[in-house]
Amino acid sequence: MTDLKVEAVRWLHDDQNSPDLIAAELDGERYELRKIEVFRDGRVQGVDRIREIKGSTVLADQPWPSFDSIIRDPNESFVAHPMSAVEFDDLWQQSQKNQQTLIPVESPKE
Protein backbone atom coordinates (compact mmCIF):
# COMPACT_ATOMS: atom_id res chain seq x y z
CA MET A 1 0.00 0.00 0.00
CA THR A 2 1.25 3.47 -0.90
CA ASP A 3 1.92 5.80 2.00
CA LEU A 4 -0.30 8.87 1.87
CA LYS A 5 0.91 12.17 3.21
CA VAL A 6 -0.80 15.48 3.92
CA GLU A 7 1.06 18.75 3.37
CA ALA A 8 -0.04 22.37 3.30
CA VAL A 9 1.36 25.80 2.47
CA ARG A 10 0.30 29.35 3.21
CA TRP A 11 0.48 31.56 0.12
CA LEU A 12 1.49 35.11 1.05
CA HIS A 13 -0.05 37.48 -1.48
CA ASP A 14 -2.49 40.38 -1.92
CA ASP A 15 -4.82 38.80 -4.50
CA GLN A 16 -8.34 38.41 -3.08
CA ASN A 17 -9.15 35.82 -5.78
CA SER A 18 -6.31 33.44 -4.94
CA PRO A 19 -6.26 30.96 -2.05
CA ASP A 20 -4.36 31.74 1.14
CA LEU A 21 -3.98 28.09 2.13
CA ILE A 22 -3.34 25.16 -0.20
CA ALA A 23 -3.37 21.65 1.23
CA ALA A 24 -2.94 18.33 -0.51
CA GLU A 25 -3.11 14.64 0.15
CA LEU A 26 -0.13 13.16 -1.69
CA ASP A 27 0.74 9.71 -2.95
CA GLY A 28 4.18 8.12 -2.53
CA GLU A 29 5.51 10.00 -5.55
CA ARG A 30 4.14 13.32 -4.19
CA TYR A 31 1.34 13.65 -6.76
CA GLU A 32 -1.86 15.22 -5.49
CA LEU A 33 -4.74 12.84 -4.82
CA ARG A 34 -6.95 15.48 -3.22
CA LYS A 35 -6.38 19.23 -3.00
CA ILE A 36 -8.07 21.90 -0.89
CA GLU A 37 -7.86 25.66 -1.35
CA VAL A 38 -9.02 28.06 1.37
CA PHE A 39 -9.78 31.67 0.44
CA ARG A 40 -9.93 34.87 2.53
CA ASP A 41 -13.67 35.15 2.02
CA GLY A 42 -14.19 31.78 3.71
CA ARG A 43 -14.62 29.65 0.58
CA VAL A 44 -13.15 26.17 0.84
CA GLN A 45 -12.76 24.34 -2.48
CA GLY A 46 -11.68 20.72 -2.77
CA VAL A 47 -10.97 18.58 -5.79
CA ASP A 48 -9.82 15.03 -6.36
CA ARG A 49 -9.18 12.73 -9.31
CA ILE A 50 -12.92 12.48 -9.93
CA ARG A 51 -14.05 16.10 -9.55
CA GLU A 52 -12.51 19.47 -10.34
CA ILE A 53 -13.72 23.06 -10.37
CA LYS A 54 -13.79 24.40 -13.89
CA GLY A 55 -11.31 27.22 -14.39
CA SER A 56 -10.19 27.19 -10.78
CA THR A 57 -9.01 24.44 -8.47
CA VAL A 58 -7.44 21.46 -10.25
CA LEU A 59 -4.90 18.81 -9.35
CA ALA A 60 -1.36 19.62 -10.46
CA ASP A 61 0.23 17.58 -13.21
CA GLN A 62 3.61 17.81 -11.44
CA PRO A 63 4.64 16.41 -8.04
CA TRP A 64 4.07 18.61 -4.98
CA PRO A 65 7.28 20.51 -4.18
CA SER A 66 9.53 19.23 -1.41
CA PHE A 67 9.51 20.91 1.99
CA ASP A 68 13.08 22.11 1.34
CA SER A 69 12.11 23.84 -1.91
CA ILE A 70 9.18 25.55 -0.18
CA ILE A 71 11.33 26.96 2.62
CA ARG A 72 13.96 28.06 0.08
CA ASP A 73 11.40 29.94 -2.06
CA PRO A 74 13.42 33.00 -3.22
CA ASN A 75 10.27 35.14 -3.28
CA GLU A 76 9.26 33.99 0.19
CA SER A 77 5.70 33.72 -1.06
CA PHE A 78 5.01 30.23 0.32
CA VAL A 79 5.36 29.08 3.92
CA ALA A 80 5.03 25.46 5.00
CA HIS A 81 1.94 25.03 7.18
CA PRO A 82 1.62 22.02 9.50
CA MET A 83 -1.59 20.04 8.98
CA SER A 84 -2.71 16.67 10.31
CA ALA A 85 -4.70 14.12 8.34
CA VAL A 86 -7.67 14.84 10.64
CA GLU A 87 -7.49 18.59 9.92
CA PHE A 88 -7.26 17.84 6.20
CA ASP A 89 -10.32 15.58 6.35
CA ASP A 90 -12.28 18.25 8.26
CA LEU A 91 -11.47 20.82 5.55
CA TRP A 92 -12.28 18.23 2.88
CA GLN A 93 -15.75 17.75 4.36
CA GLN A 94 -16.27 21.53 4.33
CA SER A 95 -15.20 21.70 0.69
CA GLN A 96 -17.66 18.99 -0.35
CA LYS A 97 -20.66 20.97 0.96
CA ASN A 98 -20.32 23.14 -2.15
CA GLN A 99 -20.57 20.30 -4.66
CA GLN A 100 -22.70 22.21 -7.17
CA THR A 101 -19.49 23.86 -8.42
CA LEU A 102 -17.80 20.51 -9.07
CA ILE A 103 -17.67 18.93 -12.50
CA PRO A 104 -16.59 15.39 -13.38
CA VAL A 105 -13.06 15.06 -14.68
CA GLU A 106 -13.05 13.60 -18.15
CA SER A 107 -11.72 10.08 -18.13
CA PRO A 108 -8.79 9.45 -20.45
CA LYS A 109 -9.74 7.86 -23.75
CA GLU A 110 -8.08 4.53 -24.37
Secondary structure, 3 states (H helix, E strand, C coil): CCCCEEEEEEECCCCCCCCCEEEEEECCCCCEEEEEEECCCCCEEEEECCEEECCCCCCCCCCCCCHHHHHCCCCCCEEECCCCHHHHHHHHHHHHCCHHHEEECCCCCC
